[in-house]
Amino acid sequence: MKKILLPFFLLSLLFHTVLASQPPKSEFYEIKVYHVTAKQIGMMDNYLKNAYLPALNRAGVKSIGVFKAIETDSLIYVFTPLKSLSLLTKLPQVLAKDQAYQAAGKEYIESTFKEPAYTRMETIVLEAFGGMPQYQKSGVTAPMSERVYELRSYESPSETRHLSKVDMFNSGEIDVFKKLDFNPVFFAKVIAGSKMPNLMYMTTFPDRATRDARWKSFGSDPDWGKLKVMPKYQNNMNKSVVTFVRPTDYSEI
């Protein structure tokens, strides 16, 4: 019997070793951007805090980030990490069947024509880079009300040049961010959105002064200096959009 069981044990051990050695699969992310007026912010906070996030948590979706733009009161960003794209299509059905969500989110769900919950909503769907296939919670320990999260979007003039920029991140740029304590949350390419081809990423800092100092260090870093002059990475982006946001007190990341 021992002779028979030994091959099965070795095969099982080999199978689990192979699985452990495989890199994790890239996650998908959804970013919802709500355009709101000052009058709508209260309704949106109540909905997100008491209805939307709890419902997604019950559905197994954790670590949802809710951020507000620092330089304007009109934008709310909701970042949701997803294990698969199929989950993105299933969530509306899940919410429709969740009675607790329906009750807690009634004001938002049944908002009137004259008093809508938001002015407009954008949705961006992203796939994480291979160089950082899963999001990471910020290592910043400063109070949430003082932190600065920097959301960047890099647009490229063509799909080929966009992929060049993605490769640049995977081939060393992400490593520079980590080495210099940018506390990155995610790096991902946009697979559905209004401004394509582009990629987006988020870094975090305890305050604006630290952010400025880290970017100064980035510009003079020798590894970045070598990477940025490589011929294959020239002219791979033509627009950078920088947005500073701060997590709400109920944000999960």
QUIKASUL-V731011 format. One record per backbone hydrogen bond with DSSP energy under -0.5 kcal/mol. NH is the residue of the N-H (numbers start at 1). CO is the residue of the C=O. If there is no record, write none. Layout:
NH&CO ; NH&CO
This chain:
5&1 ; 6&2 ; 7&3 ; 8&4 ; 9&5 ; 10&6 ; 11&7 ; 12&8 ; 13&9 ; 14&10 ; 15&11 ; 16&12 ; 17&13 ; 18&14 ; 19&15 ; 20&16 ; 21&17 ; 22&18 ; 22&19 ; 27&133 ; 28&82 ; 29&126 ; 30&80 ; 31&124 ; 32&30 ; 32&78 ; 33&122 ; 34&32 ; 34&76 ; 35&33 ; 35&120 ; 36&34 ; 36&74 ; 40&37 ; 41&37 ; 44&40 ; 45&41 ; 46&42 ; 47&43 ; 48&44 ; 49&45 ; 50&46 ; 51&47 ; 52&47 ; 53&48 ; 55&51 ; 56&52 ; 57&53 ; 58&54 ; 59&55 ; 60&57 ; 61&56 ; 62&60 ; 65&79 ; 67&77 ; 68&246 ; 69&75 ; 70&244 ; 71&244 ; 76&34 ; 77&67 ; 78&32 ; 79&65 ; 79&77 ; 80&30 ; 80&78 ; 82&28 ; 88&84 ; 88&85 ; 89&85 ; 90&86 ; 91&87 ; 93&90 ; 94&90 ; 95&91 ; 96&92 ; 97&93 ; 98&94 ; 98&95 ; 99&97 ; 102&98 ; 103&99 ; 104&100 ; 105&101 ; 106&103 ; 109&105 ; 110&106 ; 111&108 ; 112&115 ; 119&35 ; 120&35 ; 122&33 ; 124&31 ; 125&192 ; 126&29 ; 127&189 ; 128&27 ; 129&187 ; 132&129 ; 133&130 ; 136&185 ; 138&253 ; 146&143 ; 147&143 ; 148&205 ; 149&245 ; 150&203 ; 151&149 ; 151&243 ; 152&150 ; 152&201 ; 153&241 ; 154&199 ; 155&153 ; 155&239 ; 156&197 ; 162&158 ; 163&159 ; 164&160 ; 165&161 ; 166&162 ; 167&163 ; 168&164 ; 169&165 ; 170&166 ; 171&167 ; 172&169 ; 173&168 ; 174&169 ; 176&172 ; 177&173 ; 178&174 ; 179&175 ; 180&176 ; 181&178 ; 182&177 ; 185&202 ; 186&202 ; 188&200 ; 189&127 ; 190&198 ; 191&125 ; 192&125 ; 199&154 ; 200&188 ; 201&152 ; 202&186 ; 203&150 ; 204&182 ; 205&148 ; 211&207 ; 212&208 ; 213&209 ; 214&210 ; 215&211 ; 216&212 ; 217&213 ; 218&214 ; 219&215 ; 220&216 ; 221&217 ; 221&218 ; 225&221 ; 226&222 ; 227&223 ; 228&224 ; 229&225 ; 230&227 ; 233&230 ; 234&231 ; 236&233 ; 238&155 ; 239&155 ; 241&153 ; 242&240 ; 243&151 ; 245&149 ; 245&243 ; 246&68 ; 248&66 ; 251&248 ; 252&64
